[in-house]
Amino acid sequence: MAHKTLHNDIRRLRFEHKEMTQQELADSIGVTRQTVNAIELGKYSPSLEIAFKIAEVFRVPLDQVFHYR
Amino acid sequence: MSFREKSAWISFVCLLMFGGLYAWHSFRGEIFRARGIGPMVFVFGTMAALVALEIALHVAIAIQSPKEARTPKDERERLIDLRASRVAFYALFVGTLLSIAIGMHLPGANRFLMANCMMGSIIAALMVRFGTQIVLYRRDA
């Protein structure tokens, strides 16, 4: 079975939402800018709660933000 | 560098200073004893001075980034704390076993040596904790 990992489109979604900064996203979901950066780079997998909060900020379903492939 | 990482660096360096001074006092105590500074006065005096230094440095970095300092730890930072504490537990466990072994089996060992070894284990475990935090913060950066 091929090894699957979690990917995300947060960077693209930020730029599509008026070039939102990492700090603005961090403030709206209640985490630090460093945590948003770690999530974006795939170095940290967020909890379901944070994942849903990110999707809510961008007003898209969860599977448009995170992909498991 | 984030506020939490700076905080971990401050704690690590202060502990390193305290550990170094404590080890120096333990092995080269005659310098202090000759000046009439007893071991307990030295330990508590040094500890108080370093706690004051650590508080002052934390206040300084909090003034530099007040927003970050006020923000509670998020889930990633709590996870880093837990991982670092787990690694430090093993360091303390090994240190305690070594202290007991030294106290019981080293020829000429006494309860003071054993107490010094245990104090050393506590300092080393705390340094491992803050060191692991720094590594984990760096790795995610």
Backbone of each chain as ProteinMPNN parsed JSONL, in Angstrom:
{"seq_chain_A": "MAHKTLHNDIRRLRFEHKEMTQQELADSIGVTRQTVNAIELGKYSPSLEIAFKIAEVFRVPLDQVFHYR", "coords_chain_A": {"N_chain_A": [[0.845, -1.207, 0.0], [0.553, 2.178, -0.893], [2.301, 4.913, 0.618], [0.547, 7.331, 2.349], [0.081, 10.848, 2.813], [-0.76, 13.866, 4.642], [-1.881, 16.686, 2.964], [-2.163, 20.223, 2.192], [-4.046, 23.155, 1.136], [-3.693, 25.665, 2.125], [-2.005, 27.898, 1.79], [-2.545, 28.713, -0.868], [-5.293, 29.274, -0.597], [-5.209, 31.365, 1.234], [-4.058, 33.395, -0.287], [-6.004, 33.705, -2.187], [-7.935, 34.834, -0.683], [-7.888, 37.769, -0.364], [-5.103, 38.049, -0.042], [-4.5, 37.132, 2.562], [-2.705, 37.266, 5.594], [-0.441, 35.025, 7.397], [-0.543, 35.63, 10.077], [-3.025, 36.906, 10.333], [-4.759, 34.797, 9.735], [-4.03, 33.081, 11.807], [-4.851, 34.582, 14.045], [-7.601, 34.547, 13.642], [-8.281, 31.89, 14.056], [-7.328, 31.275, 16.5], [-4.668, 30.425, 17.143], [-1.014, 30.381, 17.17], [1.115, 32.33, 14.927], [3.288, 30.823, 14.167], [2.323, 28.254, 14.388], [0.41, 28.157, 12.348], [2.152, 28.424, 10.202], [3.627, 26.034, 10.492], [1.611, 24.172, 9.992], [0.944, 24.817, 7.342], [3.324, 24.148, 6.046], [3.247, 21.473, 6.317], [4.369, 20.308, 8.512], [3.13, 19.967, 10.858], [0.241, 18.321, 11.896], [-2.957, 19.476, 12.225], [-5.511, 19.505, 14.862], [-8.872, 18.155, 14.571], [-10.661, 20.147, 15.238], [-9.252, 22.578, 14.809], [-8.768, 22.258, 12.102], [-11.379, 22.36, 11.036], [-12.004, 24.96, 11.781], [-10.236, 26.418, 10.173], [-11.229, 25.793, 7.627], [-13.704, 26.986, 7.875], [-13.046, 29.701, 8.059], [-12.194, 30.194, 5.445], [-14.504, 29.64, 4.155], [-15.1, 27.179, 2.879], [-15.568, 23.629, 2.1], [-14.134, 21.086, 4.255], [-12.583, 19.214, 2.823], [-11.592, 20.684, 0.769], [-9.574, 22.049, 1.755], [-7.803, 20.343, 3.139], [-6.073, 17.416, 2.074], [-5.789, 13.92, 1.774], [-3.476, 12.029, 0.523]], "CA_chain_A": [[0.0, 0.0, 0.0], [1.353, 3.398, -1.002], [2.294, 5.746, 1.816], [-0.234, 8.558, 2.15], [0.331, 11.925, 3.778], [-1.73, 14.961, 4.647], [-1.475, 17.901, 2.237], [-3.182, 21.269, 2.335], [-4.017, 24.282, 0.182], [-3.886, 26.883, 2.932], [-1.278, 29.023, 1.194], [-3.325, 29.181, -2.032], [-6.545, 29.853, -0.102], [-4.897, 32.67, 1.854], [-3.838, 34.391, -1.346], [-7.302, 33.942, -2.844], [-8.755, 35.629, 0.241], [-7.272, 39.105, -0.22], [-3.728, 37.871, 0.434], [-4.533, 37.053, 4.028], [-1.394, 36.877, 6.144], [-0.473, 33.912, 8.351], [-0.926, 36.185, 11.373], [-4.482, 37.137, 10.315], [-5.408, 33.483, 9.842], [-3.751, 32.597, 13.168], [-5.721, 35.317, 14.972], [-9.015, 34.169, 13.49], [-8.554, 30.515, 14.528], [-6.855, 31.166, 17.892], [-3.364, 29.765, 17.32], [0.078, 31.309, 16.88], [1.53, 32.383, 13.52], [4.221, 29.713, 13.957], [1.531, 27.028, 14.201], [-0.14, 28.226, 10.98], [3.283, 28.141, 9.304], [3.939, 24.601, 10.584], [0.521, 23.445, 9.305], [1.11, 25.087, 5.909], [4.491, 23.412, 5.54], [3.016, 20.037, 6.516], [5.194, 19.805, 9.622], [2.241, 19.691, 11.98], [-1.145, 18.014, 11.509], [-3.804, 20.083, 13.258], [-6.654, 18.744, 15.367], [-10.075, 18.334, 13.749], [-11.275, 21.442, 15.577], [-8.515, 23.637, 14.098], [-8.987, 22.034, 10.665], [-12.71, 22.901, 10.717], [-11.947, 26.428, 11.92], [-9.56, 26.944, 8.974], [-12.19, 25.675, 6.521], [-14.765, 27.978, 8.129], [-12.502, 31.029, 7.714], [-12.17, 30.318, 3.983], [-15.868, 29.307, 3.705], [-15.05, 26.039, 1.941], [-15.618, 22.362, 2.839], [-12.842, 20.643, 4.801], [-11.769, 18.501, 1.824], [-10.936, 21.628, -0.166], [-8.4, 22.591, 2.458], [-6.88, 19.232, 3.427], [-6.178, 16.227, 1.212], [-4.997, 12.783, 2.244], [-3.169, 11.277, -0.699]], "C_chain_A": [[0.876, 1.251, 0.0], [1.217, 4.251, 0.264], [1.559, 7.064, 1.538], [0.126, 9.591, 3.209], [-0.71, 13.029, 3.623], [-1.147, 16.177, 3.929], [-2.534, 18.975, 2.47], [-2.966, 22.389, 1.319], [-4.151, 25.614, 0.913], [-3.214, 28.098, 2.283], [-2.083, 29.623, 0.017], [-4.601, 29.874, -1.564], [-6.321, 31.218, 0.555], [-4.765, 33.754, 0.785], [-5.129, 34.704, -2.106], [-8.247, 34.759, -1.961], [-8.021, 36.918, 0.6], [-5.869, 39.035, 0.375], [-3.65, 37.927, 1.96], [-3.169, 36.607, 4.562], [-1.561, 35.68, 7.096], [-0.962, 34.409, 9.713], [-2.437, 36.413, 11.442], [-5.235, 35.812, 10.452], [-5.242, 32.947, 11.265], [-4.676, 33.266, 14.182], [-7.17, 34.846, 14.867], [-9.308, 32.743, 13.949], [-7.984, 30.27, 15.938], [-5.607, 30.328, 18.096], [-2.261, 30.791, 17.023], [0.426, 31.279, 15.384], [2.448, 31.211, 13.201], [3.474, 28.399, 13.712], [0.911, 27.001, 12.799], [0.953, 27.881, 9.975], [3.617, 26.649, 9.298], [2.876, 23.763, 9.878], [0.7, 23.584, 7.792], [2.233, 24.262, 5.301], [4.352, 21.895, 5.713], [3.847, 19.443, 7.637], [4.356, 19.488, 10.855], [0.836, 19.433, 11.454], [-2.074, 18.547, 12.585], [-4.904, 19.133, 13.736], [-7.842, 19.001, 14.436], [-10.688, 19.704, 13.981], [-10.59, 22.581, 14.81], [-8.738, 23.497, 12.59], [-10.337, 22.615, 10.241], [-12.727, 24.423, 10.807], [-11.3, 27.059, 10.684], [-10.524, 26.926, 7.786], [-13.286, 26.731, 6.655], [-14.305, 29.389, 7.747], [-12.544, 31.242, 6.203], [-13.541, 30.024, 3.338], [-15.852, 28.237, 2.607], [-15.18, 24.755, 2.758], [-14.194, 21.923, 3.246], [-11.944, 20.001, 3.738], [-11.203, 19.41, 0.732], [-9.716, 22.283, 0.474], [-7.353, 21.491, 2.656], [-7.145, 18.046, 2.503], [-5.272, 15.146, 1.785], [-4.691, 11.914, 1.036], [-1.717, 10.782, -0.695]], "O_chain_A": [[1.815, 1.368, 0.787], [0.158, 4.299, 0.89], [1.906, 7.804, 0.618], [0.435, 9.251, 4.352], [-1.427, 13.111, 2.625], [-0.051, 16.635, 4.253], [-3.653, 18.681, 2.89], [-1.893, 22.55, 0.738], [-4.673, 26.581, 0.357], [-3.788, 29.186, 2.237], [-2.274, 30.835, -0.083], [-4.954, 30.939, -2.072], [-7.157, 32.114, 0.438], [-5.28, 34.863, 0.926], [-5.322, 35.814, -2.602], [-9.239, 35.307, -2.442], [-7.593, 37.111, 1.738], [-5.497, 39.868, 1.201], [-2.853, 38.66, 2.546], [-2.561, 35.676, 4.032], [-2.667, 35.368, 7.537], [-1.694, 33.711, 10.414], [-3.062, 36.152, 12.47], [-6.218, 35.717, 11.187], [-6.188, 32.426, 11.856], [-5.219, 32.606, 15.069], [-7.878, 34.757, 15.87], [-10.464, 32.411, 14.209], [-8.143, 29.183, 16.495], [-5.487, 29.609, 19.087], [-2.551, 31.933, 16.667], [0.081, 30.336, 14.672], [2.401, 30.663, 12.099], [3.92, 27.549, 12.941], [0.888, 25.959, 12.144], [0.72, 27.142, 9.018], [3.859, 26.064, 8.242], [3.197, 22.761, 9.24], [0.619, 22.601, 7.055], [2.113, 23.745, 4.191], [5.228, 21.132, 5.305], [4.017, 18.226, 7.714], [4.821, 18.821, 11.779], [0.301, 20.217, 10.669], [-1.993, 18.121, 13.738], [-5.188, 18.112, 13.111], [-7.828, 19.928, 13.626], [-11.173, 20.346, 13.05], [-11.258, 23.44, 14.234], [-8.88, 24.495, 11.884], [-10.432, 23.282, 9.211], [-13.383, 25.093, 10.009], [-11.751, 28.099, 10.203], [-10.63, 27.899, 7.04], [-13.736, 27.298, 5.659], [-15.072, 30.171, 7.186], [-12.886, 32.326, 5.731], [-13.702, 30.147, 2.124], [-16.494, 28.372, 1.565], [-14.936, 24.764, 3.964], [-13.202, 22.342, 2.651], [-10.729, 20.198, 3.73], [-10.435, 18.966, -0.122], [-8.938, 22.974, -0.184], [-6.171, 21.687, 2.376], [-8.292, 17.722, 2.194], [-4.151, 15.411, 2.218], [-5.544, 11.153, 0.577], [-1.285, 10.13, -1.646]]}, "seq_chain_B": "MSFREKSAWISFVCLLMFGGLYAWHSFRGEIFRARGIGPMVFVFGTMAALVALEIALHVAIAIQSPKEARTPKDERERLIDLRASRVAFYALFVGTLLSIAIGMHLPGANRFLMANCMMGSIIAALMVRFGTQIVLYRRDA", "coords_chain_B": {"N_chain_B": [[12.007, 34.444, 15.85], [9.821, 32.778, 18.081], [7.835, 33.872, 20.959], [7.574, 31.829, 22.874], [9.705, 30.173, 22.231], [11.868, 31.838, 22.74], [11.463, 32.093, 25.47], [11.952, 29.453, 26.302], [14.673, 29.288, 25.655], [15.736, 31.185, 27.442], [15.153, 29.986, 29.937], [16.644, 27.662, 29.63], [19.313, 28.603, 29.409], [19.582, 29.961, 31.879], [19.296, 27.801, 33.625], [21.517, 26.34, 32.853], [23.53, 28.023, 33.709], [23.019, 27.986, 36.478], [23.357, 25.244, 37.001], [26.039, 24.949, 36.272], [27.329, 26.652, 38.128], [26.542, 25.371, 40.462], [27.741, 22.846, 40.172], [30.388, 23.647, 40.119], [30.632, 24.727, 42.67], [30.188, 22.416, 44.142], [32.375, 20.806, 43.52], [34.599, 22.456, 43.723], [34.415, 23.739, 46.159], [35.928, 24.907, 48.157], [36.769, 27.484, 47.578], [34.537, 29.091, 47.983], [33.921, 28.423, 50.611], [36.146, 29.367, 51.939], [35.612, 32.033, 51.902], [33.621, 32.205, 53.669], [31.089, 31.429, 52.784], [28.44, 29.39, 53.112], [27.238, 26.069, 52.059], [24.386, 25.89, 51.79], [23.593, 28.555, 51.82], [24.858, 29.374, 49.521], [23.592, 27.772, 47.513], [20.821, 28.502, 47.73], [21.03, 31.258, 47.487], [22.158, 31.572, 44.914], [20.143, 30.357, 43.438], [17.972, 32.091, 43.928], [18.975, 34.439, 42.778], [19.168, 33.683, 40.094], [16.522, 33.049, 39.508], [15.411, 35.579, 39.74], [16.785, 36.814, 37.634], [15.774, 35.326, 35.495], [13.057, 35.999, 35.592], [13.252, 38.75, 35.068], [14.293, 38.703, 32.441], [12.207, 37.401, 31.131], [10.179, 39.278, 31.444], [11.275, 41.281, 29.891], [11.213, 40.128, 27.274], [8.498, 39.825, 27.053], [7.641, 42.44, 26.985], [8.68, 43.149, 24.571], [7.178, 41.583, 22.748], [4.178, 41.859, 23.349], [1.617, 40.921, 22.643], [1.892, 38.219, 21.865], [2.836, 37.217, 24.268], [0.629, 37.422, 25.907], [-1.147, 35.689, 24.759], [-2.647, 32.524, 25.208], [-1.121, 29.206, 25.357], [-1.182, 27.365, 22.308], [-2.542, 24.374, 20.662], [-0.376, 23.038, 19.385], [1.84, 24.017, 20.74], [1.286, 23.082, 23.294], [1.491, 20.373, 22.828], [4.203, 20.18, 22.184], [5.27, 20.86, 24.673], [4.392, 18.64, 26.173], [5.716, 16.52, 24.881], [8.381, 17.233, 25.367], [8.429, 17.092, 28.145], [8.057, 14.381, 28.5], [10.42, 13.289, 27.435], [12.198, 14.445, 29.235], [11.429, 13.172, 31.554], [12.485, 10.589, 31.252], [15.199, 11.203, 31.34], [15.401, 12.133, 33.969], [14.693, 9.821, 35.32], [16.789, 8.014, 34.656], [18.909, 9.482, 35.729], [18.248, 9.47, 38.464], [18.402, 6.739, 39.077], [21.124, 6.359, 38.589], [22.181, 8.049, 40.558], [21.39, 6.729, 42.894], [22.777, 4.345, 42.536], [25.424, 5.301, 42.575], [25.521, 6.403, 45.169], [25.211, 4.098, 46.68], [27.106, 2.206, 45.868], [29.598, 3.306, 45.085], [32.911, 3.496, 46.156], [33.627, 5.159, 49.161], [31.587, 6.937, 48.888], [29.068, 9.194, 50.078], [26.083, 10.425, 51.787], [25.915, 13.066, 51.019], [27.174, 13.236, 48.563], [25.413, 11.663, 47.117], [23.109, 13.229, 47.347], [23.97, 15.496, 45.939], [24.302, 14.348, 43.422], [21.646, 13.724, 42.844], [20.516, 16.261, 42.789], [21.903, 17.222, 40.609], [20.79, 15.542, 38.686], [18.163, 16.462, 38.595], [18.549, 19.067, 37.632], [19.736, 18.458, 35.174], [17.622, 17.044, 33.967], [15.696, 19.058, 33.716], [17.049, 20.727, 31.977], [17.165, 19.087, 29.754], [14.455, 19.041, 29.192], [13.875, 21.758, 28.462], [15.708, 22.004, 26.395], [14.766, 20.078, 24.579], [12.331, 21.248, 23.954], [13.248, 23.545, 22.591], [14.498, 22.359, 20.372], [12.262, 21.136, 19.149], [10.655, 23.371, 18.592], [12.36, 24.677, 16.775], [12.467, 22.772, 14.74], [9.937, 22.842, 13.66], [9.864, 25.344, 12.628]], "CA_chain_B": [[11.873, 33.468, 16.941], [8.572, 33.037, 18.814], [7.951, 34.188, 22.392], [7.766, 30.576, 23.635], [11.059, 29.678, 21.986], [12.763, 32.716, 23.515], [11.27, 31.726, 26.88], [12.669, 28.186, 26.522], [16.11, 29.607, 25.624], [16.077, 31.873, 28.697], [15.137, 28.982, 31.01], [17.755, 26.737, 29.388], [20.587, 29.281, 29.737], [19.61, 30.192, 33.337], [19.56, 26.504, 34.268], [22.91, 25.995, 32.544], [24.351, 28.833, 34.623], [22.83, 27.473, 37.832], [23.99, 23.921, 37.045], [27.489, 25.145, 36.234], [27.757, 27.197, 39.423], [26.306, 24.332, 41.475], [28.791, 21.833, 40.005], [31.647, 24.283, 40.521], [30.605, 24.808, 44.132], [30.274, 21.063, 44.701], [33.714, 20.22, 43.358], [35.641, 23.414, 44.123], [33.737, 24.507, 47.207], [36.843, 25.571, 49.109], [36.845, 28.914, 47.244], [33.417, 29.763, 48.645], [34.015, 28.187, 52.058], [37.194, 30.258, 52.453], [35.007, 33.367, 52.053], [32.558, 32.094, 54.667], [29.777, 31.184, 52.157], [28.045, 27.999, 53.347], [26.62, 25.448, 50.881], [22.961, 26.21, 51.661], [23.52, 29.982, 51.453], [25.258, 29.448, 48.114], [22.561, 27.186, 46.644], [19.594, 29.311, 47.714], [21.39, 32.576, 46.964], [22.301, 31.464, 43.455], [18.823, 30.054, 42.883], [17.178, 33.33, 43.995], [19.516, 35.385, 41.791], [18.833, 33.231, 38.744], [15.062, 33.189, 39.327], [15.208, 37.018, 39.487], [17.273, 37.074, 36.275], [14.837, 34.705, 34.546], [11.84, 36.828, 35.588], [13.585, 40.012, 34.382], [14.414, 38.432, 31.003], [10.86, 37.112, 30.61], [9.468, 40.559, 31.363], [11.854, 41.992, 28.739], [10.694, 39.585, 25.995], [7.053, 40.073, 27.034], [7.476, 43.841, 26.558], [9.018, 43.152, 23.138], [6.036, 41.043, 21.981], [3.127, 41.73, 24.368], [0.459, 40.149, 22.156], [2.245, 36.799, 21.955], [2.989, 36.86, 25.68], [-0.711, 37.326, 26.506], [-1.883, 34.587, 24.122], [-2.394, 31.212, 25.835], [-0.47, 28.227, 24.474], [-2.115, 26.65, 21.432], [-2.415, 22.911, 20.744], [0.971, 22.592, 18.979], [2.762, 24.353, 21.826], [1.007, 22.156, 24.405], [2.04, 19.076, 22.412], [5.658, 20.303, 22.327], [5.5, 20.789, 26.124], [4.187, 17.257, 26.623], [6.811, 15.69, 24.343], [9.613, 17.598, 26.076], [8.316, 16.573, 29.513], [8.229, 12.922, 28.431], [11.86, 13.038, 27.26], [12.852, 14.836, 30.494], [11.126, 12.14, 32.555], [13.466, 9.502, 31.112], [16.486, 11.73, 31.826], [15.324, 12.146, 35.434], [14.649, 8.415, 35.74], [18.158, 7.491, 34.541], [19.717, 10.231, 36.694], [17.917, 9.004, 39.811], [18.983, 5.394, 39.238], [22.581, 6.53, 38.692], [22.461, 8.647, 41.869], [21.248, 5.666, 43.892], [23.897, 3.415, 42.33], [26.645, 5.978, 43.05], [25.422, 6.504, 46.628], [25.283, 2.79, 47.354], [28.198, 1.318, 45.452], [30.893, 3.953, 44.85], [33.68, 3.51, 47.407], [33.812, 6.49, 49.753], [30.426, 7.816, 48.64], [28.242, 9.466, 51.252], [24.755, 10.948, 51.445], [26.062, 14.372, 50.379], [27.453, 12.973, 47.143], [24.165, 11.175, 46.535], [22.213, 14.393, 47.221], [24.49, 16.314, 44.834], [23.984, 13.645, 42.162], [20.195, 13.87, 42.6], [20.308, 17.662, 42.383], [22.413, 17.266, 39.23], [19.807, 14.865, 37.817], [17.008, 17.359, 38.422], [18.977, 20.164, 36.74], [19.92, 17.882, 33.83], [16.3, 16.726, 33.394], [15.058, 20.322, 33.306], [17.753, 21.2, 30.775], [16.691, 18.23, 28.65], [13.091, 19.498, 28.873], [13.905, 23.015, 27.69], [16.467, 21.717, 25.173], [13.867, 19.391, 23.646], [11.373, 22.26, 23.474], [13.939, 24.389, 21.594], [14.674, 21.551, 19.149], [10.957, 20.943, 18.503], [10.239, 24.662, 18.023], [13.225, 24.926, 15.611], [12.143, 21.818, 13.683], [8.667, 23.265, 13.038], [9.952, 26.737, 12.122]], "C_chain_B": [[10.629, 33.799, 17.778], [8.845, 33.306, 20.295], [8.26, 32.933, 23.2], [9.182, 30.034, 23.448], [12.073, 30.526, 22.76], [12.699, 32.352, 24.99], [12.032, 30.427, 27.213], [14.176, 28.422, 26.536], [16.547, 30.247, 26.944], [16.159, 30.852, 29.835], [16.33, 28.036, 30.875], [19.088, 27.365, 29.822], [20.69, 29.538, 31.245], [19.905, 28.896, 34.075], [21.001, 26.063, 34.054], [23.847, 26.757, 33.489], [24.251, 28.295, 36.043], [23.529, 26.118, 37.993], [25.506, 24.034, 37.085], [28.021, 25.647, 37.567], [27.618, 26.151, 40.53], [27.411, 23.266, 41.406], [30.14, 22.387, 40.474], [31.736, 24.341, 42.046], [30.793, 23.434, 44.75], [31.691, 20.514, 44.644], [34.835, 21.144, 43.801], [35.119, 24.332, 45.222], [34.648, 25.271, 48.133], [36.948, 27.077, 48.858], [35.756, 29.688, 47.995], [33.519, 29.625, 50.163], [35.041, 29.111, 52.685], [36.649, 31.67, 52.671], [33.819, 33.339, 53.012], [31.17, 31.904, 54.07], [29.454, 29.698, 52.303], [27.349, 27.42, 52.133], [25.154, 25.826, 50.689], [22.765, 27.667, 51.23], [23.832, 30.126, 49.97], [24.131, 28.972, 47.199], [21.329, 28.087, 46.562], [19.851, 30.726, 47.191], [21.473, 32.578, 45.451], [20.943, 31.248, 42.797], [17.969, 31.329, 42.836], [17.648, 34.326, 42.932], [19.105, 34.982, 40.374], [17.334, 33.29, 38.463], [14.752, 34.653, 39.011], [15.637, 37.373, 38.064], [16.283, 36.542, 35.235], [13.546, 35.528, 34.446], [12.103, 38.117, 34.804], [13.659, 39.799, 32.866], [13.049, 38.12, 30.371], [10.033, 38.385, 30.478], [9.954, 41.322, 30.131], [11.292, 41.456, 27.418], [9.182, 39.778, 25.891], [6.765, 41.507, 26.591], [7.711, 43.947, 25.047], [7.855, 42.643, 22.279], [4.88, 40.778, 22.94], [1.943, 40.861, 23.937], [0.703, 38.643, 22.297], [2.313, 36.337, 23.403], [1.634, 36.653, 26.348], [-1.493, 36.13, 25.964], [-1.596, 33.267, 24.834], [-1.764, 30.236, 24.835], [-1.51, 27.556, 23.589], [-1.793, 25.154, 21.459], [-1.024, 22.395, 20.361], [1.964, 22.858, 20.099], [2.552, 23.442, 23.033], [1.584, 20.775, 24.093], [3.57, 19.075, 22.565], [6.037, 20.194, 23.807], [5.422, 19.347, 26.619], [5.316, 16.348, 26.144], [8.101, 15.952, 25.1], [9.591, 17.044, 27.498], [8.529, 15.062, 29.536], [9.71, 12.574, 28.3], [12.595, 13.342, 28.575], [12.6, 13.801, 31.588], [12.152, 11.007, 32.48], [14.843, 9.945, 31.602], [16.509, 11.72, 33.352], [15.367, 10.723, 36.0], [16.061, 7.818, 35.746], [19.058, 8.167, 35.583], [19.492, 9.755, 38.115], [18.521, 7.624, 40.066], [20.503, 5.486, 39.396], [22.967, 7.1, 40.058], [22.395, 7.593, 42.959], [22.433, 4.702, 43.791], [25.2, 4.023, 42.854], [26.649, 6.016, 44.58], [25.624, 5.176, 47.325], [26.554, 2.011, 47.051], [29.545, 1.987, 45.238], [31.676, 3.984, 46.163], [33.882, 4.952, 47.899], [32.642, 7.433, 49.545], [29.641, 8.028, 49.93], [26.925, 10.096, 50.803], [24.833, 12.306, 50.754], [26.331, 14.221, 48.883], [26.168, 12.54, 46.433], [23.181, 12.342, 46.328], [22.657, 15.296, 46.078], [24.157, 15.687, 43.479], [22.501, 13.803, 41.833], [19.871, 15.296, 42.146], [20.761, 17.838, 40.927], [21.431, 16.64, 38.258], [18.615, 15.759, 37.55], [17.363, 18.48, 37.441], [19.113, 19.64, 35.305], [18.576, 17.589, 33.176], [15.586, 17.991, 32.92], [15.715, 20.882, 32.046], [17.34, 20.388, 29.551], [15.305, 18.689, 28.208], [13.126, 20.764, 28.009], [14.665, 22.832, 26.371], [15.587, 21.044, 24.132], [12.834, 20.367, 23.081], [12.002, 23.107, 22.367], [14.085, 23.63, 20.264], [13.348, 21.419, 18.403], [10.428, 22.26, 17.904], [11.037, 24.969, 16.751], [12.795, 24.058, 14.427], [10.874, 22.248, 12.935], [8.783, 24.616, 12.34], [10.153, 26.787, 10.62]], "O_chain_B": [[10.409, 34.955, 18.14], [9.923, 33.013, 20.812], [9.1, 32.958, 24.1], [9.783, 29.505, 24.383], [13.012, 29.999, 23.356], [13.719, 32.304, 25.678], [12.668, 30.319, 28.261], [14.886, 27.82, 27.342], [17.591, 29.901, 27.496], [17.118, 30.854, 30.606], [16.948, 27.655, 31.869], [19.885, 26.733, 30.516], [21.758, 29.358, 31.83], [20.671, 28.886, 35.038], [21.63, 25.491, 34.945], [24.824, 26.206, 33.997], [25.259, 28.16, 36.736], [24.206, 25.876, 38.992], [26.177, 23.316, 37.827], [29.024, 25.149, 38.078], [28.465, 26.055, 41.419], [27.945, 22.84, 42.43], [30.921, 21.698, 41.13], [32.777, 24.044, 42.634], [31.476, 23.295, 45.765], [32.156, 19.852, 45.571], [35.9, 20.681, 44.208], [35.354, 25.54, 45.21], [34.204, 26.186, 48.826], [37.184, 27.855, 49.783], [35.992, 30.759, 48.554], [33.247, 30.568, 50.906], [34.86, 29.588, 53.805], [37.153, 32.414, 53.513], [33.099, 34.328, 53.15], [30.172, 32.173, 54.737], [30.108, 28.851, 51.695], [26.908, 28.168, 51.26], [24.718, 26.057, 49.561], [21.908, 27.98, 50.404], [23.179, 30.882, 49.251], [23.756, 29.654, 46.246], [20.85, 28.4, 45.472], [18.995, 31.317, 46.533], [20.934, 33.462, 44.786], [20.621, 31.846, 41.77], [17.322, 31.61, 41.827], [16.835, 34.973, 42.272], [18.74, 35.829, 39.559], [16.915, 33.546, 37.334], [13.94, 34.946, 38.133], [14.955, 38.127, 37.37], [15.99, 37.201, 34.238], [13.011, 35.729, 33.355], [11.286, 38.529, 33.98], [13.149, 40.614, 32.098], [12.769, 38.516, 29.239], [9.281, 38.549, 29.518], [9.16, 41.933, 29.415], [10.933, 42.238, 26.538], [8.639, 39.882, 24.791], [5.773, 41.765, 25.91], [7.05, 44.713, 24.345], [7.575, 43.197, 21.216], [4.62, 39.633, 23.308], [1.344, 40.159, 24.752], [-0.152, 37.899, 22.778], [1.908, 35.223, 23.733], [1.496, 35.819, 27.243], [-2.394, 35.619, 26.629], [-0.434, 32.921, 25.046], [-1.866, 30.423, 23.623], [-2.597, 27.214, 24.055], [-0.896, 24.716, 22.178], [-0.544, 21.423, 20.945], [2.828, 22.027, 20.379], [3.508, 23.072, 23.714], [2.099, 20.092, 24.978], [4.154, 18.091, 23.019], [7.005, 19.518, 24.156], [6.273, 18.893, 27.383], [5.814, 15.512, 26.899], [8.832, 15.021, 25.438], [10.615, 16.58, 28.001], [9.111, 14.526, 30.479], [10.199, 11.667, 28.974], [13.492, 12.603, 28.98], [13.453, 13.58, 32.447], [12.629, 10.523, 33.506], [15.571, 9.16, 32.209], [17.512, 11.345, 33.96], [15.999, 10.466, 37.024], [16.474, 7.195, 36.724], [19.867, 7.508, 36.236], [20.441, 9.646, 38.891], [19.082, 7.37, 41.132], [21.096, 4.79, 40.22], [23.964, 6.682, 40.647], [23.245, 7.563, 43.849], [23.014, 4.296, 44.797], [25.989, 3.336, 43.502], [27.658, 5.7, 45.211], [26.15, 5.129, 48.437], [27.026, 1.241, 47.887], [30.562, 1.294, 45.212], [31.158, 4.45, 47.177], [34.261, 5.837, 47.132], [32.685, 8.589, 49.968], [29.567, 7.134, 50.773], [26.679, 10.278, 49.61], [23.935, 12.67, 49.993], [25.801, 14.962, 48.056], [25.871, 12.975, 45.32], [22.516, 12.439, 45.296], [21.823, 15.806, 45.33], [23.785, 16.375, 42.528], [22.141, 13.994, 40.672], [19.062, 15.507, 41.242], [20.101, 18.504, 40.128], [21.249, 17.132, 37.144], [18.109, 15.817, 36.43], [16.587, 18.802, 36.541], [18.67, 20.281, 34.352], [18.391, 17.844, 31.986], [14.955, 18.001, 31.863], [15.049, 21.432, 31.169], [17.186, 20.928, 28.455], [15.005, 18.727, 27.015], [12.487, 20.828, 26.959], [14.308, 23.429, 25.355], [15.642, 21.383, 22.95], [12.503, 20.325, 21.896], [11.377, 23.36, 21.337], [13.835, 24.174, 19.188], [13.3, 21.569, 17.183], [9.823, 22.255, 16.831], [10.48, 25.459, 15.768], [12.756, 24.512, 13.284], [10.757, 22.042, 11.727], [7.911, 24.993, 11.556], [10.246, 27.871, 10.045]]}, "name": "protein", "num_of_chains": 2, "seq": "MAHKTLHNDIRRLRFEHKEMTQQELADSIGVTRQTVNAIELGKYSPSLEIAFKIAEVFRVPLDQVFHYRMSFREKSAWISFVCLLMFGGLYAWHSFRGEIFRARGIGPMVFVFGTMAALVALEIALHVAIAIQSPKEARTPKDERERLIDLRASRVAFYALFVGTLLSIAIGMHLPGANRFLMANCMMGSIIAALMVRFGTQIVLYRRDA"}
